[in-house]
Amino acid sequence: MAAAWKAAGLTYNRYLAVAARAVRRSLKEGPRLAAERRGQSELRFAKWENGKQGEVKSIAETSQQAAQESK
């Protein structure tokens, strides 16, 4: 029997993100705000060519653009 997250078509990382968001939103106001701040991350990457760093891009923005283009 497959796990529920797998049957729903989610990756394990996406499943964990959804579960963490649900837990954070269920907290009272004070702890919820602190937990939401901890839950935010800003990952960036840059492609290197010929020993030089290219443009630094946000992973969130890049994945959002890719999702819009695939529709």
Secondary structure, 3 states (H helix, E strand, C coil): CCCHHHHCCCCHHHHHHHHHHHHHHCCCHHHHHHHHHHHCCCCEEEEEECCEEEEEEEHHHHHHHHHHHHC
